[in-house]
Amino acid sequence: MSDKPEAAQIQAASSWRMWIVFALLCVAVGFILTKLFSLYSTDQAFLQNQGDARTIRTMLIPAHRGVITDRNGEPLAVSAPVASIWVDPKFIDMQHPHLNRLSQLLEMPHGSLIERLSNNAERRFVYLRRQVTPEAAEGIRLLGIPGVNVDREYRRFYPAGEVAAHLVGFTNVDGEGQEGMELAFNDWLTGEHGSKLVMRDRVGRTIRHIRSIQDAEQGNELQLSIDLRLQYMAYRELKAVVEAHQADAGSIVILDTETGEVLAMVNQPSYNPNDRTRLEPAALRNRAMTDLFEPGSTVKPMTVAAALMSGKFTPDTVIKTSPGVMRVRSATIRDFRNYGDLSLTGIITKSSNVGTVRLVMDMEHDRLPNLLRNFGFGQMSHTGFPGERSGHLPDLRERQVIERATMSYGYGISVTPLQLAQSYVPFASDGIFYPVSLVKNEQGSQGVRVMPPGIGNEVLKMMETVIGPEGTARRAAVEGYRVAGKTGTAHRIGSGGYNREEYTAFFAGVAPVSDPRLAIVVIVDNPKGREIYGGEVAAPVFARVAAGSMRLLNLDPDRWPEPKTQVAGR
């Protein structure tokens, strides 16, 4: 009988425990259901954001920088796809077996790689190498090293190399213009980067592209005015003359006299924009637009033009230059020798300092400075090129007699090679001054008349005699073509004034005379040796450059071929 109460007690206790277990299970299920409800409702946004913060990234889509070409579409600057290798040191295993192979692909000593990773262990982003070739980047990607990432970018290449370096310029590693037209037109060339959402795993590898946020907008193309054929030819001739005469530097500028466009602009010394590891800062200057010099006798055609415009002189007016020397107050003006009586044409032919001084003394004191200013002296050319200089043209008072005298033959003023070339355009266009342009001008330029009709042509004919048998630049003659121009030789200016042992030799000219198309200036700075004058150093270069340019541009000869006179001019 006593066993039944015990059994009942055991059964009751067992039933009670079951209810407790059931109640606990219900509580657990309720808690789980409550948590699930919380996760899918009130906490969903928070958790989603937390998850996205750990896996979703916004990736930059680099924009392609615009191409720079010459006037005929030949590439001068192009962007090629490359890659950047960066690392998140937090995920790097310093004992990873592929680190040695990574250092080889990066062309970096293994010890340097380990040192860089160790020194930046607290950072989350470290560049290992920029602008890696696509082949090396693919090899690095296949290594699968946690924390090592490969991003696409672009690198700038310059097919013309040093030939067009000063004009085109270059960009930095981030694709931003640093020199030349790359800097001047940086906003135009630079595209707008795009972006997209991607999912990355815990070690930073992209595992899925989610969606595009903004498409990349590619940069605009820039077409320069230069003709790469003329650029190569002018550069070759300039480099040869600088080396032959052991000169310090040199420049050549070729302008289209019908539009003012720059067809070629070269300098020495130059540099290779594709490899700037051993770049000398002095080689960066575009000397044709930044370096100033006194133009010397190349100003004499402007002085004669001002005299003709004054109405007091004609081309046949005789000027007495005997005995080849004259005093202007405390200054002594000398000619190379006594030329006697000279017409205005003879003053240019013989390059008479005394003749130009006598002309300017019979004119109003401001006539020549005003003409030079209208020809672009002392003013910016407004090309937008960085570092361009305006030169120096003083405002002279009537009592500044010596300054007026020296200005008549190109002293006391300073110009850039580009300004000098531009100043010869009115002689080729019969008095029309055109603004210069470094960008191809499809619409043509609106010129400004700076001389009455006829005077520019008259002075051009006078300058043609400079290349003739009696002139100072017989070596500037071009077989089969009529050319005109003016030599110049000026003392270089040093810290203590004029250096009597150093010269700048130059020649400015127009070709062909019958239908002018080109204004060409050749500058050779500090030539050394027996030949130092413009007629000896710069004039022969002008002849070769003019001949090559006219043939490349298919300009018809304007006279029967004549043998060149091999006589050195001054």
Secondary structure, 3 states (H helix, E strand, C coil): CCHHHHHHHHHHHHHHHHHHHHHHHHHHHHHHHHHHHHHHCCCHHHHHHHHHHHHEEEEEECCCCCCEECCCCCEEEEEEEEEEEEECHHHCCCCCCCHHHHHHHCCCCHHHHHHHHHHCCCCCCEEEEEEECHHHHHHHHHHCCCCEEEEEEEEEECCCHHHCHHHHCCECCCCCECCHHHHHCHHHHCCECEEEEEEECCCCCEEEEEEEEECCECCCCEEECCCHHHHHHHHHHHHHHHHHCCCCEEEEEEEECCCCEEEEEEEECCCCCCCCCCCCHHHHCCHHHHCCECCHHHHHHHHHHHHHHHCCCCCCCCEECCCCEEEECCEEEECCCCCCEECHHHHHHHCCHHHHHHHHHCCCCCHHHHHHHHCCCCCCCCCCCCCCCCCECCCCCCCCHHHHHHHCCCCCCEECHHHHHHHCHHHHCCCEECCCECECCCCCCCCEECCCCCHHHHHHHHHHHHHCCCCCCHHHCECCECCEEEEEEEEEEECCEEEEEEEEEEEEEEECCCCCCEEEEEEEECCCCCCCCHHHHHHHHHHHHHHHHHHHCCCCCCCCCCCCCCCCCC
